[in-house]
């Protein structure tokens, strides 16, 4: 995804323009827009997934909230956007 598509994804999720702009920049810096990006953190053994690089520390709460069934779900840009919003607000 390019940065414009990420921005539009945020808007489609109901984010206001400022949040969508800011969070698109974060996503671009984190993953270059690659929905399948995975980063394994050697210092603590955690992993981060998708466009917004949702860290594995959040997986239990995302599963509990019904947003994902597993980390693999975070490769879907819409699910990743939903997870990013959830993590940012909880």
Secondary structure, DSSP 8 states (H G I E B T S, - for coil): --HHHHHHHHHHTT--HHHHHHHHHHHHHHHTT-TT-EEE-TTT--EEETTTTEEGGGHHHHHHTTS-SSGGGGGSHHHHHHHHHHHHH-
